[in-house]
């Protein structure tokens, strides 16, 4: 099962909602089907039975704000991931969610800490041995929001980052955190596999063969393991 969770306009969440969500959900569902998973798109996480969050599945997160997971759901996700029964694919704004859930930051690997830039930049592939990156071009120009992160896991395997010298450091809020400017990473949480990327803000991302192939590789790693 592939549970695709999309952001909804929760009262405790941010004012804006990503307009790309329906397109992203459709694309993720198609990618899931390509890897033999049954896609289940969800716009309200409270509707997901807790037992499904602890069973053999992959949880795709495109969420933001204080997403209203119940205590039973949170416990199910935590136990499901750590036992290896649940994998996670976290996309774009997923790191900017669930500030009140301590485990969540460790789950997705880092916490969102602002995005001073929305611009075109060159992507640097730091690790070409991963299934998500092995087929990426040598030169990859991309337009997106560039996120800053805090509390990046010490065991995060950074796969992509912004190439040096690509960003205007004179804009308000511009800085380079201690963890640098990663765009994608993966890690294990217990026996569970988690893949996170901050890319995917614009509709063009979900029409890009390069980006979609990148996500297929990410999903295959979450499902199948080492790479």
Buried (B, 14 or more C-beta within 10 A) or exposed (E): BBBBBBBBEBEEBBEEBBEBBBBBBBBBBEBBEEBEBEBBBBBEBEEBEBEBBBEEBBBBBBBBBBBBBEEEBBBBBBBBBBEBBBBBBBBBBBBBBBEEBEBBBBBBBBBBBBBBBEBEBEBBBBBEEBBBBBEBEEEBEBEBBBBBBBBBBEEBBBBBBBBEEBBEEEEEEBEEBEBBBBBBBBBBBEEBBBBBBBBBBBEEBBEBEEBBBBBBBBBBBBBEEEB
